[in-house]
Amino acid sequence: MIQVKLVNSDTPMKFDVRIQEGNSESQHHVTLQQSTYTKLIGDHAINPENLVNAAFQFLLEREPKEAILSKFDINVIATYFPDFEKKITAYF
């Protein structure tokens, strides 16, 4: 289960994310620039929390929760997974 909590709506937006799988969990602190948010959602009506949730779904299909950085900006995902920006809308 992925839980996303908006901590700060200023720029950059800040989120606390908790991933629970069985008896284990991981915590992550994520930032999201307004320009990145706008670019990633395109013409979809999706709020920032749902975008962050979709990003974690994308990541979890490719690596275990323990391999996800504990603190990062959403832009970093495309560094590791170049297809991120093209595929993210499939998770909305």
C-alpha positions, -999 to 999 in steps of 0.1 A, spaced: 0 0 0 12 35 -9 2 64 13 10 99 1 7 130 23 11 165 11 33 183 36 38 216 19 20 230 -11 46 258 -18 71 254 -46 84 228 -46 56 208 -32 67 184 -6 53 150 2 58 122 27 53 88 12 49 55 31 50 22 14 38 -9 33 43 -44 21 34 -71 46 52 -64 79 77 -40 64 75 -4 53 97 24 39 94 61 42 103 86 15 104 124 12 96 137 -23 95 171 -39 76 182 -70 81 214 -89 50 230 -103 65 230 -138 72 192 -135 37 186 -123 21 205 -152 44 187 -177 37 152 -164 -1 154 -161 -6 170 -195 -43 174 -201 -53 149 -174 -72 162 -143 -51 147 -116 -40 162 -83 -4 163 -71 -9 135 -45 -22 112 -72 7 120 -95 32 111 -67 12 79 -60 14 70 -98 51 77 -97 56 52 -69 35 26 -87 58 31 -117 88 27 -95 76 -4 -76 70 -22 -109 107 -18 -116 124 -21 -82 118 -31 -46 107 -4 -21 141 -7 -4 159 4 -36 138 37 -39 157 67 -27 146 80 7 147 116 -4 144 128 -40 127 151 -65 103 135 -90 126 147 -119 152 122 -107 131 92 -118 137 100 -155 174 98 -148 171 61 -138 141 53 -161 142 73 -193 107 61 -202 91 76 -171 76 107 -186 61 87 -215 46 60 -193 35 78 -162 0 86 -176 -7 48 -177 -7 49 -138 -34 76 -135 
